[in-house]
Structures are given as structure tokens and as C-alpha cells.
Amino acid sequence: MTAIMRAISRAALAVTAADIVKHALLFCAACAFVFVFSLTHGLDLSPGFF
């Protein structure tokens, strides 16, 4: 049990601020993608449109 707690503690300490910022930016990019995708709902994006 102690070994498991040590492993979890080491893993939690290994998370840096850069990792948190990177994941926050990825989350924002995913939200922006879904938002833009939702705006095109119902819009004709077939090759003939271009």
C-alpha cells in the first residue's frame, strides 16, 4: 500500500505548470473547433459550393 501511495505522490509532483498550460490550451482549441463546427451546421459545404 505504501508503494502505491509513493507512486501516486511522485506522479502528482511530476506535473509541471507547462503541462497544465499545454492541456488548457488544447482544451480551448478543442472547444473552439466544436464551436466553429457547430456554426457550419446546415451550411452546404459540398465541393460544388466552392
N, C-alpha and C positions, 0 to 999 in steps of 0.2 A: 504494500500500500504506500509505503514511503517513497519507493522508486517512482510510482505513478505520479505522486504529488510533486516530486522533484522535476520530472519530465514536463509536467504542465507548467510549473513555475518557470523553467528555462524557456519554454516556448512562448510564454507570455512576455518575458523580458526581451525576447529576440525581436519583437515587433517594434519597429522604429517609427519615428514621425514621418519619414519619407514613404514608408509603406502605407501609412494611414492616408497621407495626401494623395498617393497614387490611386488607392482604391476609391477615395472620394471623387477624384476626377473621372475615373472610369464609370462610377455610378452616375455622375452628372452627364457624361457623354451618352450613356445608355438611355437616360431619361430624355435627353434632347432628341435622340434618334426616334424614340417611341412617340414623342410629341410631333415631330415632323412627319412621321409615318401616319399618325392619326389625322393630320391635316390633309393628306392626299387621299383619304378615304372617299371613294365615289368619283375621284378625278380620273379621266381617261388617260392612262399612261402607256397606251399601246404604241407600237412602233409607228403607226400611221399618224399619231398625234404630232410626232416630231417631223 
